[in-house]
Amino acid sequence: MSSSEVRYRPDIDGLRAVAVVGVLVFHVAQSFLRGGYVGVDVFFVISGYLISSNILAQAEQGKFSIARFYEHRLRRIFPAYAVVLAFTTAAVVWKFVPSEINAYAKALGAAIASVTNIYFWATSDYFAVAAEELPLLHTWSLAVEEQFYLLFPFLVVAIHRWFPGRHAVAVLAIFLVSLAVSIWGAYAAPIATFYLLPTRAWELLLGTLLALKIGPSPRTELQRNLTAGAGLALIALPMILYWPYTRFPGLAAVPPCLGAALIMLAGETGGSLVGRLLSMRPVVFVGLISYSLYLWHWPLMVLQRTDFLLVHSDSRLVTRGAVFVASFVCAFLSWWIVERTTRNRRLVSSKTIVLGSGVATLALLLAAGVLGYTGGFQQRFSPEALAVARYLDYDEKQQFREGSCFLDRDTPFQRFDRTACLPDIPGRPSYLLIGDSHAAALSYGLRQAFPDANVLQLSGVGCPPTIALQPAASEACSGLNRLAFVEIPKTRKITKAWLVARWNVGRLGQGPGWNKDWLADLQRTVEELRRLGIESIVIGPMPEYASRLPRLLAKSVETHDPGLASRSVTQDSLALDRQMADFTRKHGIAYVSLAEAVCSGPDKSCMTYATPGVPLLFDSDHLTDIGAALVAERISPQLR
């Protein structure tokens, strides 16, 4: 263990730059770096190393002060954090509708208390608000770190007192337990494992083990080059090869974490090629502003969905590019004005930083309380806008028959209710509905449109209605797949099979069960069903919106702009409909276009209300029950 404070190392700031750019590119342009999210894990290892190096050194010398430690953390973290929270709160009040503001107030309270990781874990649900609409979602990782900072000093003091000279053994034991639970939890409880400290602690403790110097260090330049080069590869490859649906953290988090540790290990004893690259001034600069860059980029990206940056374009590249630039501008200003000032003890005394942080905390808590108490300032909105905005809290469980006919990723296939989902009333034709949540959303309407038929519903989260599934497909998807394409055709006479999905997931390669050549899979599925004596009908993509439709409609009412929502239909979803129509026509596959069903008239504007006051969709792409009934009625002649 070192007997002195950690010296400044520019290569670590460079490593921070790699981490934050990975996260930023993943969020802004995911198709370019599908595994960029591992940058968060790199941050964890860096934080664990730097914090532990200082704490352990001071504890060994008998100079460690918990109060001094927390003051240092306060200077490092809170001022920029408070500024971003204040800015985001003002922007949310300006741009969001009451139910969203009310939900934001709860997240704000959790952010102030440093428990957003627990809050977002507790509120996670497939149909919870989409991640890209939660301005404070990114603060979960800060909460993990802050919880670690809260507990770790006491752990160090306890180890130093009761296990003198055995720091490494004690830390290693906790590290191994946390890693083991993380590996188990990645399969058994993936959401909790992703968000909570016990399954993330090993990443920070890996930095601690590095600070304890429990293993050999590379001495020669060749050894340092090999060590740092291997480390960089272990970070870069997951960023390139991982997918958003890779089971994470667990074992998948080991390579990037180990990579970060190897790079820092190589830099402890001298320079390396990787170290010199990371120490280049432009790279170090990005590392210096990395904290502010991480803080700012996500709220800006969420707010841009409401045209906050005043960048109006159908091009995703343009809008995301604006977010990228704005993030760097805000990060630089935050670093230059806020971080550099508040970290300087000559400019800001200990008393001032503590008092100022206390006042800011109380102000933010007051804001959260007022927003929650007023229901998001509902009095600012008309009754008509409030009525449609309430669909942002729509409960889809009964419509989808969730838990019985619509299975979540982690729901055992054994819970599929064959009696309810596979009706077999004699003398009635049987239609087989196969797919994901879009199939589940439409199922209610199809049962209404075909009251004298057996509508068999086989649907699961992210389940493509195709024969070939990726190995990463959930147990539920695999079970539904066997049932749809093996068991049912052998035992039931099926009139038609309806194949429904959010096809855009296949096009973008974002789903764990989807193959890259998803259109070829679709063709093979239709051919296999035909071989089994079942004719198939492919139901195309639902036109999607850039934001949740009830929000757009509420804003449309408030701004007296009736065309606001229809202008927000994404061109990608309409282009995908045309692509699928061309493909199915070419291969002789029956196809029903939902775009044609809901987008009509001379200007091809899309229907936004199912009935007066009831939106067609409850989010950006899922039908409400009344919307499903309307759409099913419109397309039913083509489905027979």
N, C-alpha and C positions, 0 to 999 in steps of 0.2 A: 504494500500500500504506500502510495506517495506521501511524502511528508511535507508537501508544499501545495499551494493553490495551483489549480490547472492553468498552465500557460495558454495564451491565446494561440489558436491554430487556425490559420485561414482555410486549410483543407476541410475543416469541419463546417465552416460556413459554406464552402463549396458543396459539401455533401448535403447541407440543408437546401441549397439551390436545386440540386438534383431531385430531392424529395418533393419540394413544393411545386416545381415545374411538372413533375409527374402527376401530382394531384390536380393541378390546374388544367393541364391538357386533357386528363381523363374527364374532368367535369365539363370543360368547354367544348372539346372535340373528341369525344370518346372513341370514335372509329379509328383515330390515329394512335391511341395508346390505351388499349382496353384494360390493361392491368396497372395503370398509373396510380391507382388507389393505394398500392403498397408503399407509396411515399409516406403515408401516415405512420406506417410501421417503422420506417427509417427514422422518422422524427422521434418515435418512442425510444429507440435504442440510443440516439444521440442524447436525448434528455436524461435518460437513465445514467449514461456515462458521465456527463458533465455534473449533474447534481450529486451523484455518488462520489465522484472524485473529490469534490469540495467537502462534502459532509464527512466522509470517512477520514480524510486528512485532518480536518479540524477536530473530529472526535478523538483521534489517536493522540493528538497534541493536548487534549483537554481544553480546547478553545471553542468548541462548538456551542453555539447559542441558538436555541430554537426560535426565539423572538427575532434575532438577527436574520436567520434563514427565511422566515416568513416575510420579513420586511423586504428582503432582496427579491423574493418571488413576487411580492406585490408590485414592486417597481418594474419588474420585467414583464409581467403579464397584464395587470389590471388597467392601467391608463388607456392603452390602445383598445383593449377589449371594451371598456366602458364607452369610448367614443363610437365604436362600431355599433354597439347595442343602442346607443342614443340615436344615431343616424338611422339605423334600421327601423327603430320604433316609429320615428317620425314618418319615414317613407311608407311603412305599413299602414299607418293611420290614414295617410293621404290616398294610397292606391288600393287597399284591400276593402272587402265588404265585411259587415259586422261579424258574421260567424267565423271568418278567417282571423279577424282582429282579436276576437275572444280566444281562439285557439292559440294565437301568437302570444297573448298575455300569459297564458299558462307556461308556454315554452320560455318566455322571458323570465318568469319567476324561477324556473328551473335553471336557466343560464346563470342568473345572479347567484344562485345557491350552488353552482358547479355540480349539478346532478342531471344535466341534459341527457347524458348517456342512459341513465335510469329512466328518465321521462320518455325518451323515444323508444326504448325497449318496451316499456309498459304500454305504450300506445301504438306499437307496431301492429299492422294488419295489412293484408293484401290490398284492401280497399280503403286503407287509411289515406290521408292526403299524400299525393305523390311526392317523392323526395324533392323533386325540383320545384316544389311550391312551399317548402318549409325554410324560411330565411335563416333560422338558427340551427339547422340540422348539423352543420359542420362543427358546432361547438361540442359535440359528443366527445371528440378526441381530446379537447382541452379539459373537459370534465374528468376524463380518465387520468390525465396527467396531474390535475390538481388534487384529485383524490389520492394519488400516489404520493404527491408532495406532502399531503396532510398526514399520511400514515408513516411514511418512510423514515423521517427523522426519529420518531419514537422507536421504530424497529431497530435503527442503528444504535441508539442509546441502550436499548435492552440487550442487544447482542454484545455490545461493548462491555456491558456490566456483567452479564451472566455467562457469556461465552468468550472471554478475552482470548485473543489470538486465534479464534475459530470463525472469524467473519465469513470467510469463503465457504466453509462447510454449511453454515446456517443459510446463507443466501442461496447457495446451490440447491439445497433441499427445497426451499420455497420456489425457486425457479423451476425445478423438475415437477413439482406438484402442479403448479400453474400451467406448465406446458402440457402435462398429461391431461388435465381437465379441459384445456383448450382443444386438444386433438379429439377427445371424446365428444366435447360439446359441439364441434363443427358439424357433427352428424346428428347428435341427440337433441341439441337445443341451439341451432345456428344463430338465431337472433340474439339471444342472451349472450352467447359466446362472442358475438361480434361487438357488442356494446359495453360489456361489464368489465370492471377492473380485475376480478380474480382470473379471468381468462386472457387478459391482456398484460397482466403484471410481469409475466416472464419476459416480455419484450423489453420492458424498462430494466428488469433485473439482469438481462443480458449485458446491458451497458454497465450495470453495477459490477458484474463479474469481470468485465474488461478493466474497470477501474481498480479492481482488487489485484490485477496482474497475476492471475492464478496459473497461467500457462506461459510457454516460451514466447518470446518476441522475435520477429525477424531482425537479424543483425546486419546482414550484408545488403547491398543495393539490389542484388538479384532476388534475394528473399523478399525484400519489401515490394519490388515490382510484381513478383508472382502473387504475393498476398493481396496487395491492393487491386491488381488486375482481376484476380478471382472474385474479390469483393464486388467490384464494379459489375462484373458479369452476373453475379448472383442477384444484383438489384435490377439490372437492365433486362435480363431475360424474363423474369416475372412481369415486368411492366409491359413487355411486348407479347408474351404468350398467355398470360392469365386473361380470364374473361370476368365480366361482372358477376357471373353465376358460379365462379370457382368457389368451392367450399373453403371458407376463410373465416378466422385465421387458421387455427390448427396447424397441420404440417405444412400447408401451403405458405404460411407466414415465415417459416424457418429460413428459406433461402434469402429473401431480402433483408431480414434481420441479421443473419449471419454475415451477409455482404457488407452491411453498414459497420458491423463490429470489426471485420477484417480490414476495411479501409482505415478505420481509426487506429487499429492495432499497428498497421504498417507505418502510420504517421508518428507513432510514439518514439521511434528510435531513429528517425531520419526521413529523408525525402524519397519519393518514388515518382515514376512518370504520372501515375494517376493523381498523386498528391499535388504535383506541379500543375496539372490540368485543372484540378479543383481549386487551386490557389490563384488562378488567373483573376485579374481585377474585376472583369465583368461578371464572372461566376460568383466571386466573393460578394459583390454588390447585391446580386439577387439573393444570396444567402443572408445578408444583413437585413434585407427587407422581407425575408421569408415569413416571419411571424405576421406582420401586417398584411402581406400578400394573401396568406391563408385566411386571415380574418375577413378581408374585404371581398374576395372573389366570389364567394358563394352567395351572400346577400345580393350582390349586384346581378348575379346570374338569375336568381329567383325574381328579382324586381324587374328585370328586363322583359320578363314574360308579360308584364303590365305596361310595356313601352316606357319604362322609367327613364331610360337613357335617351329617349326621344329619337331612337334609331328605328325607322319604319322600313322594313324590307321583308320580302318573301324568302330571301336567301338566308338560310341558317348560318352560312359562313360569315355574312355581314354582321348579323346580330351578335353572334358569339365572338366575332373579332372585336366588336365594340366593347364587349364585356372584358375581353382579354386586355385591351388597352386601358380601359377605365380601371381595372384592377391594379395594374402597375402604377398608374398615376396616383390613385388613392393610397396605395401601399407606400409609395415614396414619400408623399406628404405626411402620412401617419408616422413613418419612421423618422423623418427629418424634424417634424414639429413636436410630436408627442413622445415617441420612444426615447430619442436622444436627450430630450429635456428632462423627462421624469427619472431617467436612470442616472443623471448627474447629481451627486449628493451636494455639490457646491451650489447648484441652482435650486434644487428642491430638497429641503431637509426631511429627516425621518418623520418629524411631527407633521409636516405639511402633507407628505405622501399618505400617511395613515388617515389624517383628518379629511383630506380631499377624497380619498377612496371611500371613506365612510359616508360622506355627503353624497357622492355619486351613487353609491349603493342604495341609499335611502331614496334618492330621487327616482332611480330606475324601479325600485320596488313600489314606490307610490304610483308610477306610471302603469306598471303591470296591474296594480290593484284597481286603479281607475278604469283602465280598459276592460278588465274583467267585470267590474261592478256595473258598468254601463252597457255591457253586452256588445262592446265594440262601437260605442257611440251610435246606437241604432236610431236615435232621434234625427240623425242627419239624412236618413234614407226614407224614401216614400214607402207606403205599405206594399205597393206592387213590387218594388225592388226587394224588399225584405222577404216577401212571399217566395219569390223565385230563388233568392239567395239561400233560403233554408234547405234547398235541395243539395247544398254542399255537405250537409250532414245526413244525407240519404242513407237509409239502412237497407242494404241489398240482400241480406241473408235469406229472407223468405222467398224473394223472387228467384234467387239463384239456387235455392235449396242447398245452401251451404252446409257442408259436413255430412251430407247423405248422397246427393247426386252431383255435387260440385266439391271436389276434394282439394285441400290445400297441399302445398309441397310436402309438408311434414305430417300429413294425415295418413295413417296406415290404410292401405287399400281395403283391408278387412271391414272398414267402416262404411264402405259403399253399400247402400241400401238397395239390394236387388228388387225387393218387392215394390218399393215406391218408385224406383227409377226405371225399371224394366217391366212396365205393365203388360199383361198378356190376356186381354179380354177377348174371348173367342168371337170370331166373325168380323173383327175390325182389322183394317190394314195396319201394318207396323212400320213406323219411320224411325230410323236410327240417327240420332243427333250426336255428333262426335266433335270434340274440340276443347277450347280453353274457356276463359272467362267470358269471351264474346259469345260463345255457344250457350253458356249458362244464362247470360243476360237475355238472349233471344228465346230461350226455352219457354218462358212464361207466355210470350206472345204466340209461339207455335202451338202450345197446348190450347190456347184460346181459338186460334185459327183452324185447328183440326180437332174439334171436340169429339168426333166419332172415330178417332184413330188412336192407336197406341203410339205415343211419342216416347221413345226410349232415350233418356238423357245420360250420356257418358261424358263428363266434363271435369277438368282439373286445372289448377293454376299452371299456366305455361305449357299445357299439353298440346303439342301439334297433332292435328287429325291425320297423321300419316303413319304408314306401317313402320318405316325405319326411324328409330330413335337413337339419339346419342347416348353413350353409356352414362352420361351425367344426368339423364332424365330421372325424375323422382320415382319412388316406388309406386306412388299413385298413378303417374302417367303410364308406367310400364304395365301395371295391372289393368288399367282401362284399355290400353292398347290390345292386350291379349283378349280381353272380353269382347272388344269391338270387332277384331279381325280374325279371331280363331273360334271362341266359344259360341257367340251368338249366331254367326252364319251357319254353324253346324246344327243348331237346335231350333232356330226360328226362321220363319219365312219373312224376309224384310222387303217391303215395297220399294223404299228408296233410302239411301244414306245421305244425310246432309252434313257436309264438311264445313265447319265454321272456325275461324280463328282471328286473332289479331295478326294478320299476315305480315304486318310490318316488322314484327319481332323476328320472323324468319328471314325477311329481306336484309335486316341489319345484323343478323347473326347474334342476337342478344339472348336468346333463350337456351337453357341447358339441354333441352331435348331436341332442338332443331339441328338438322344437318345444313351445311353451307349450300348444297345444291337442293334447296327446299322445293323448287318447282319440279325438278325431276322426281323427287320423293312423292310429290303430289300426284304426278302422272302415274307412277308405279302403284300408288295406293288405289287410284281409280281403276287401273287395269286389274289389280288383284281382286277388288270387290266385284268387278264385272265377271271375272273367272268364277267367283263364288255365286254368281247369279244375282248380284245386287247392283242396281244402277245408282250412280252417285251424282249429286248436285253440289257443286262448289259455290258457297255463298261468299261473296267478295268482302273486302274491308269496309268497315264503317268509316265514313269521312271523319277525320279527327280534327280537333281544335288546338290552337297554340296554347290555350289555357283552359281551365275548367269552364264548361258551358254555363252553368248557373251564375258564376262570377261575371262572365261576359254579358249575360242577359241583364243582370242587375245593374252593371255599369251602363249598358245600353239604355235602360230606363232612366237612369240618373242623368245621363248626358244627352238624352233625347236624340239618340243616334240609333235608329232601328237596324241599320246595316252593320253595326259594329261586330256582332257575333258572326254573321255569315262571312264577313271579310277575314275572319280569323281561322277559317278552315285551312289546314295545312295542305300545300300543293303536293307534298310527298304522298299523302294518302290518296289523293285523286289520281296522281300519276301511277301509283301502285295498282289502282283499280283498272286503269287502262292497260297496264302491263299484263295483269292476270286475265283480262278479257281477251287480249290478243293471244296469249299462250293457250288458254282453254279452247278458243276457236280453232287454232292451228292443230290441236291434238284431239279434236272431237269430244271435248268434255263439256257437259252442261254447266252453265255458269249463270249466277244471278248477281247482278250488280246492285249493291246497297246504295252506291253513289247515285245511280239512276233513280232509285226508289225515293230518296230523300232530297235530291238536288234536281230541281226541275225549273220550268219557266224559261223565258227567253235569255235571261242572264245566268241561268244555271245556279242561282243562289240556293243554298241548302236550308231545309226546314230546321228550325231551332226549337219550336214548341210542339209538343205532342197534342196538347189541348191548351186553351188559354190558361196561362199561369203555371203550366207544367212543362218543364224543359224536356226535350227529347232525350238528353243524356244527363247523367248525374255527375259525370266528371268530363274528361276530354274525349272519351271514346266508348263508354258503356251506357247502354240504353236503360232508361227508367222502365218500370213495369208498364206504364201506359204507353211509353215510347215503343217498347217491344211489341205490344199488342197492335199498335198502329203500323209498324214496319212489317210485322208478320202478315197482317191482313193485306197489305199492298203487294207483297211478293208471293203470297200463297198460291195464286194460279200457276206460277212458274215452278212450284215445288212438288206438284202432284205427279 
